[in-house]
Amino acid sequence: MTTLSPADIQAILLSAKVATTATLLSLPFGFLCAYLLCFHEFRGKVVMEGLINLPLTLPPVVVGYLLLLLLGSNGWLAPLFEVLGFRLIFTWKAAVISSAVVGFPLLVRSMRIGMEAIDLRLIQASRTLGATWHDTLISVIAPLSLRGVIAGSSLMFARSLGEFGATIIVAGNIPGVTQTIPLAIYDYASSPHGGQAALLLCGISVALSLAILIFHDTIARRLVRKD
């Protein structure tokens, strides 16, 4: 019977670490983008929306290569990283960035849907009572869009767990360092005798995804009952 190796356990833990970090780091930026797109009209709004959704239409490998051009040792931001003594490429932090970029559109879309469902009369009432825009944002918009925030976070976390194309370009496939579940499955699938191990990791990946979806549905139902 095939069992998980220490490298497999490291890949599972790293996947969870990358997905959690990418989701938490993206939450404030995603909320801000959704708020601007939903409640404000400004020049360049269409361009902003297009850029946010672009990773949904681009192959992940293309996203990874563009990130490599931006963050690599000879990339556009290389002089800044050299001054700071900071290295991203082929570290787990690069996997976080690639997962955040690829999953960000799902996060923003879900949050935006949640915000669009808010009754505008509630927002107008808060402003009439003298609330500033940030008071309205914190006390009205944020609580009422909680369902969208949870949905977006769940989708982004699940998407980050399965990210492969962009991650392998900017983070590589280094066991114990940058190898996530999809990269470990790729390694096993490329090996003549790795079929059972690959299948085991696939099963774990499916189980994690199902757990996330069940968690999301459970929280959503509780929020509906409270409403």
N, C-alpha and C positions, 0 to 999 in steps of 0.2 A: 504493500500500500504506500502510495506517495505521500510524504509529509512535507511540511514547510521547512525549508532550510533557513539558517540564520540570515542569509542574503535576502530570501523572500520576505521574512519578517521585517527586515530593514526597509525593503521596498514598500511594504504596506504602511509602516509607520511614517516613512518619508512622504508618501502620497497624502496621507491624512494631514501631515504638517504643512505641506505645500498648499493643499486645498483650503485649509483653515486660514493660513496666513494670507493667501490671495484674496479670499472672501472678506476677511476683516479689514484689510487695507483698502479694498475697493468700495466698501460700504459708504463711507462719507462722500467720496467722489461720485459714486453712482447716485446717491440721494440728491446731491447738488445738481447733477446733470438732469435728472428726472424732474426736479423742481423747476429748473430754468426752461426746459422744453415744454412743461405742462402749463406753467402759469405766466410766462413772459414771452413777449414778442420782441425780437431784436434782429438787427441786420446780421446775416450769417447763420441764422438758426438752421436753415436747411443744410448748410455745409457742416455744421456741428453734428446734426443728426446723422448725416451721411458718414462722417468719420467714426462716430460711435458704433454704427451698425456695420461698418466695413469688414471687421473680422468675421462676421457671419457669412459673408459672401466669398471671402478670400480663402484659398486653401491654407490650412495651418502651416504648411511648409513655407509658404510665401510670407506669412506673418513672422515666422521664425527667422527667415533670412533677413527681413527688414529690421528686426530687432538686433540681429547680428551686426548689420551695418551701423546701427545706432550705438550699440553697447560694446562691440568687439574691441580688441586691443588696437586695431587701426580704424575704429569706428569714429563717427562724428562727435561722440562725447568722450573719446579717449583722452584728450588733453585734460579735461576736467577730472576724470577718474585718476589720472596720473598725479595730478596735484594733490588730490585727496588721499592718495594711496589706497584706492578702493578697487576691488576686482569683482566683477559680476559673472562674466562668462565662465561656463563650466563649474558653476557652484549651484547649490540648491536655491539660492536667491534668484538666479536666472530662471529656474523652473517656476518660481513664484510669479515673476514678471510675465512670462509667457502664458501661464494659466490665467493671470488677471486680465491680460489683454484679450485673450480668446473668449473668456467668460463674461467680460464686462457688458457687452450688449444685452445679454440675457438678464443681467441684474437690472440695468437701466429700464428695459422694456417692462419688466414686471412691476417695478416701482412706479413707473409712469402710469401703467394701467390702474394701479391702486390709487394714485392721486387723481386720475381723471374720474374716478367713481365718487369722489368727495362732492357733497352738495355745496355749490359755490355760495349759497346763501349763508352757510355757517362761517365761511371766510369773510364775507362781506359784513356779517354781524360783528365779528371780532374786531374788524377794522373800524366799524362805526362806534364801537365801545372804547376806541382809543388805543387798541393794541398796535404795536409796531409790527413791521413785516417779520422780524425775527421772533417776536412773541407769538404771532400767528403761526409761524412755521413750527415752533416748538410745541405749542399748546393745542393746536388744531390739526395742522396738516400731518405732522409726524405720527400722532396716535391713530388718526383715521386711515393712514396709508400703511399701517403695520402689516396688514395681510400681504400687501405687495412686497414689502421689505422681506418678509419671511419667505415668500414664494421665490423672489429673486435670489436671495441668499442660498436657498436650497438648490435651485437650478445651477447657480454658479459653482457651488461646492461640488455637485455631481459632475458638472462639465470639467472642473479642474482635476477631479480624480481620474478622468478618462483622457486628459490631454496627452497627445503623443507628438504630432508633427512639429509644432513650434518648439516643444521642450527638447527634443533630441538635437535640434540645430543649435540652440543657445546654451543648453546645459549639458549636452552629451549623454552618454549612457554608461556612467561610472558606478559599478556596484558599490553600495554602501555610502555613496556621496551624492549622486544625482539620479540613480536608477529608481524610478517609480514603478507602480504596478504595470502600466502599459508597456514600458520599456523592458521590464523583466519578461513579460509575455512574449514580446518581440524576440528577445534573446532565446527563449525556450523554443519558440516556433521555428527559429532558424537552425536549431540543433536537431540532429537525427534522432536523439533519444529524449527530447524534451517535451514530448506531447502530453504526458500525464501531468507534469509540473505546470505546463501552460494551462491545461484544463482546470487544474486546482485553483490557480490564480484567477482564471476567468470566473469560476464559481464564486470566489471571494468578492470579486469586483461586482458581479451581479447582486450578491447579497448586500453589499454596502449601498449600492444604488437603490435597491428596494427599501432598505431601512431608511434612507434619506426621504424617499417618496412617501413612505408611511408616516414618518415624523412630520413631514410637511402637511399631509392631509389631516392628521390628528390635531395639529396646532390650528389649522384653518377652520376646522369644525368647531373647536372650542371658542375661537374668536367669533364665529357666526352665532353661537349660542349666547355669548355675552351681548351681542348686538340686539 
